[in-house]
């Protein structure tokens, strides 16, 4: 009992993880870096950097071939990362974890390999107004190639999906629904489990863009019931150029390969080639071995802390950040959905977001400014872009206080 | 800590000088120019700055009038405003020469102190030399100017 109480207290304490991240020890313009741009790319803990360096220094060789020791070590580490990723999102089988260069490639793979062979004029792809460009443009390309139509489910002025409208758009002619788990521009958490259940009732295939979901909350793809779940390594403290496409095994089995090359074949003859089994059928060529090994280390890092603890920490911190920002004169919060994670976009008076970004950077506070690769969202609000502060597990209240002080300073400069 | 913050504020004032803020808030020669003979767009799609520059150039090659419209950050709007102020009355070749002078000063290739011509109010823009990420904002209007004079149809980009 005493132990349980102790654990409760420990669980409620805010996380203090700054010291795990070498980049966060930097000073910018003479002040400790406050990094509030993790939605664009998260910093890497020493553990990830070390894992990559270890591979580069001592274990580098190609994977899945060769009998020598280094090739064996590289393969063990690479395939070990796949196992970690499988358990991280609770996929039923390691065959369902296709390693890609990131969310963008994962989505393009589904568009071209799953959808393209089976759709044509009269078919529809459904996305939402909240999507990142990488969950819009691959579908536009697909529609241009096939004559299918792209439909967009609307959102409201808080940045929430209009769920009734979305549900009504799930008709028989929709082949696939592609929906973001968390909006990168506004932080809206979509009720994907509910949305998936509606789509499944109509036999519609569902892809979830989980780039902004995975770093902030526990993901269980079997519980969600989605057919595909795409995410990137560098948003979850891993290296750039690493990512995952989760796909249900039966669906992946039925899909043709995405790219041809080495590693994705069993046997090649000029008259016929037999493709490799899952997931290798979708992994042509030498993969990003070091990136995937780093991603495996990132999974270990998050798992050791506990993703539920991360989610609670960030939830409290986002509430604190939102309330502190809201107190600033002249601030306008963009994206005020009931359920949010990590992100707060805002405008200050009539100051252009880029000017705000420069003034904040001057004070050592890194935020993102611009359209966040979500131009339709910006257009919805009639803005050229926003300033966006995004949180990750290493941020704390001091970071938020520095942000608020820096925004106040911007008001003085432009007063 | 206060000291550091104060030094920073002074540095910021070097970028956001009063003249820049004034032109950003109240851009001169803002709007569409009816009777424009030369026009060009400047677009930085990644950051979202957009402007349309209009010139009226007479038969002798003199820029009789200039206007611009568009949206962007304080630096890009102020730069476009200062540009229109500075080129009205210039001949085409003098305007192109000014383009060279200004852009080479802003990108750090030339020290403004050694510039051949007196840049006058345009010197207010030189603070961007210390902000590599913002040079593209300050030079956008100037590249649009060159494109307009050269009658190029492709929008100018500086990012």
Interface residues (C-beta under 8 A of the other chain):
Chain A: X29 X30 X31 X351 X352 X353 X354 X355 X358 X359 X362 X363 X370 X371 X384 X385 X409 X412 X413 X414
Chain B: X1 X4 X5 X7 X8 X9 X11 X12 X13 X15 X16 X21 X46 X47 X48 X49 X71 X72 X73 X74 X75 X131 X133 X134 X137
